[in-house]
Structure formats: C-alpha cells, structure tokens
Amino acid sequence: MGASSTSAPNVEKRAFDVVLQASNRRIAFIALAVVVLDQVTKQIVLRFLSGGQEKVIIDGFFRFVYWGNTGAAWSLFRGRNALLALVAVAALVILFLNRRHFDAHTLLGQVALGLVFGGIIGNLVDRLTVRHVIDFIYFYLRQRPGGEIGFPAFNVADSSICTGVGLIFIVTWRSERGAKGTGPKPEAGAAAPK
C-alpha cells in the first residue's frame, strides 16, 4: 500500500517536470506569441472590414480582405468547421506527445513546433468563436483581359503553420543527414576498410 501511494505523487511530479522543461517553455512562449499576434491582427480586420469586404493596398498585387473560411487550406472541406476543430485538437495532442521526434531539444526544433502549435491554436480559436477562420492577406495579379489570379487568402496563423512545417522538414533532414554521417570511426593506426 505504501508503494502505490508514493508512486502517484512521483508520476504527477514527473509530468509536472516535463511541462516545465526549458524546451517546453520555449515552445509555449513562441506558440503564445503567435496566437496573440494572430488574434490581434484578426481583431483589427473585424473592426475595419465587414464580411467579404476588401481594401486595396497595392493595386493589382495586394489587398486586405475579410474572408471567412469554414474549410481547411485552399477552402478544402468547406463547411466542415466542427470536424476541422476536432482534427486541430487531435493534431495538437499528437504533435505534443511526439515532439521529441522533431528535435524539440534543439532551438530550431522548438521554434518550428512553437510556430505550428501557435498557428493551429490561432485558427482553432476562430473556429470555436466566430465559427470560421478569418483570412485577410490576399496576393494577386491582374490579367490583361480583366480577370485576376491570386494565391488563396491566408492569415498569421496559416503563415506560422507553413513556416513551422518547413522548419520541421529542415530539422528532420539535418537530423537524418547527421545520423547517416555518424558511424563508428576507425581507431588510430587501424587500417581503413577497403
């Protein structure tokens, strides 16, 4: 009975220590900074633009817009806001539990995970509060016949996720490249293998 009563506090203490590790604090700080910046910029959009409204910043190239997106990137799965909110929560949990696979002990890995976590949370806040993701950055090019081609509108959270995922690819590539180059070295004076 004494062993089981002492093991429960030890498990709780270990879980608490994991949360307080410097790497986790750094990831959380970066994620929080992204969420704050994302939500502040979206509040500015909500204050100055109504749904569907646009403000030309550089004619023929860049506009601020207020487009509500109930889907995922590029409006895939449009109208599935609740399902995508659940997917976001699941992604957060899975990423957090598997963060060690993404070099969370390195600064670059922590920045990458912080950006991804912050971006997911930023868009999740939108899904839970306004029932759609607020996209407001829109780059486009005007075509001669009068139409335009544009990159899908996005926001700070989307940028953060894309940047974080890109950094994760770099971290993973560097880690795998380093692992391949770290084989046993021949001892001094030993003949090199042929």
C-alpha positions in Angstrom: 0.0 0.0 0.0 2.9 2.4 0.8 4.4 1.8 -2.7 1.3 2.7 -4.6 0.7 5.9 -2.5 4.2 7.1 -3.2 4.2 6.2 -6.9 1.2 8.5 -7.7 2.9 11.7 -6.5 6.1 10.7 -8.4 4.1 10.3 -11.6 2.5 13.7 -11.1 5.8 15.3 -10.3 7.4 13.8 -13.4 4.5 15.0 -15.6 4.9 18.5 -14.0 8.7 18.5 -14.6 8.1 17.6 -18.3 5.8 20.6 -18.7 8.3 22.9 -17.0 11.3 21.9 -19.0 13.1 24.8 -20.7 12.4 23.4 -24.2 8.6 23.1 -23.5 8.6 26.6 -22.0 10.3 28.0 -25.2 7.8 26.2 -27.4 4.9 27.5 -25.3 6.3 31.1 -25.4 6.6 31.0 -29.2 3.1 29.5 -29.6 1.6 32.1 -27.3 3.3 34.9 -29.2 1.9 33.6 -32.5 -1.6 33.3 -31.0 -1.5 36.8 -29.7 -0.2 38.3 -33.0 -2.8 36.2 -35.0 -5.7 37.2 -32.8 -4.7 40.9 -32.7 -4.5 41.1 -36.5 -7.8 39.4 -36.9 -9.4 41.8 -34.4 -8.2 44.7 -36.5 -9.7 43.1 -39.6 -13.0 42.5 -37.7 -13.0 46.2 -36.6 -12.3 47.8 -40.0 -13.8 45.3 -42.5 -17.1 43.6 -42.7 -17.5 40.1 -44.1 -16.5 39.9 -47.7 -15.2 43.5 -47.8 -11.8 44.2 -49.4 -9.3 47.1 -49.1 -6.8 47.5 -52.0 -3.3 48.2 -50.6 -1.2 47.8 -53.8 -3.5 47.8 -56.9 -3.1 44.7 -59.0 -1.0 42.9 -56.3 -2.1 43.0 -52.7 -5.4 43.5 -50.8 -6.6 43.2 -47.2 -9.8 41.1 -47.2 -12.2 39.6 -44.7 -13.0 36.2 -46.0 -14.5 33.6 -43.7 -13.2 30.1 -44.3 -15.1 27.1 -42.9 -12.8 24.7 -44.6 -9.1 23.9 -44.4 -6.3 25.3 -46.6 -7.4 26.4 -50.0 -11.0 26.0 -48.7 -10.8 22.3 -48.9 -13.6 20.6 -46.8 -15.6 23.8 -46.8 -18.5 23.7 -44.3 -16.8 21.2 -42.0 -15.8 23.7 -39.3 -16.7 21.4 -36.3 -14.9 18.4 -37.8 -11.8 20.5 -38.6 -11.8 21.9 -35.0 -11.7 18.3 -33.7 -8.9 17.5 -36.1 -6.9 20.6 -34.9 -7.3 19.4 -31.2 -6.2 15.9 -32.2 -3.2 17.3 -34.1 -2.1 19.4 -31.1 -2.2 16.4 -28.8 -0.4 14.1 -31.3 2.3 16.7 -32.0 2.8 17.4 -28.3 3.2 13.8 -27.4 5.6 13.1 -30.3 7.5 16.4 -30.2 10.8 14.5 -29.3 10.7 13.1 -32.9 11.0 16.7 -34.2 14.2 17.6 -32.3 12.3 19.5 -29.6 15.6 19.6 -27.7 17.2 22.0 -30.3 16.4 25.7 -30.7 15.3 25.2 -34.3 13.0 22.3 -33.4 11.5 24.4 -30.6 10.9 27.3 -32.9 9.3 25.0 -35.5 7.0 23.4 -33.0 6.1 26.7 -31.4 5.1 28.1 -34.8 3.0 25.1 -35.6 1.3 24.9 -32.2 0.6 28.7 -32.3 -0.8 28.6 -35.8 -3.1 25.6 -35.0 -4.3 27.3 -31.8 -4.9 30.6 -33.6 -7.1 29.1 -36.2 -8.8 26.9 -33.6 -9.8 30.0 -31.6 -11.5 31.3 -34.8 -13.3 28.0 -35.4 -14.6 28.0 -31.8 -15.5 31.7 -31.5 -16.6 33.0 -34.9 -17.3 29.6 -36.5 -14.9 30.2 -39.4 -11.2 31.0 -39.9 -10.6 34.7 -40.7 -8.4 35.0 -43.7 -7.3 38.5 -44.6 -4.0 38.6 -46.6 -4.5 38.3 -50.3 -1.9 38.5 -53.0 -3.0 38.5 -56.7 -2.0 39.5 -60.2 -4.3 41.3 -62.6 -4.5 39.7 -66.0 -4.8 41.7 -69.2 -8.4 40.5 -70.2 -9.6 41.9 -66.8 -9.5 38.9 -64.6 -7.1 38.1 -61.8 -5.1 35.1 -60.5 -4.4 35.0 -56.8 -2.9 33.0 -54.0 -5.6 31.8 -51.6 -6.1 34.4 -48.8 -4.4 33.5 -45.5 -3.6 34.9 -42.1 -0.8 35.0 -39.5 -1.7 31.5 -38.1 -1.5 30.0 -41.6 1.9 31.6 -42.2 3.1 30.3 -38.9 2.0 26.8 -39.7 3.6 26.8 -43.1 6.9 28.2 -41.7 6.9 25.8 -38.8 6.3 22.8 -41.1 9.1 24.0 -43.4 11.4 24.2 -40.4 10.4 20.7 -39.3 11.4 19.4 -42.7 14.8 21.2 -42.4 15.3 19.9 -38.8 14.4 16.3 -39.8 16.6 16.5 -42.9 19.6 17.7 -40.9 19.0 15.1 -38.2 18.8 12.3 -40.7 21.9 13.6 -42.5 23.8 13.8 -39.3 22.7 10.3 -38.3 24.0 8.8 -41.6 27.4 10.5 -41.1 27.9 9.3 -37.6 29.1 5.8 -37.9 31.9 4.2 -35.9 35.3 5.7 -36.7 38.4 3.5 -37.2 40.8 3.6 -34.3 44.1 5.4 -34.8 46.6 3.2 -36.5 43.9 0.7 -37.7 43.8 0.0 -41.5 40.9 1.7 -43.3 38.3 -0.7 -44.7 38.6 -1.5 -48.4 
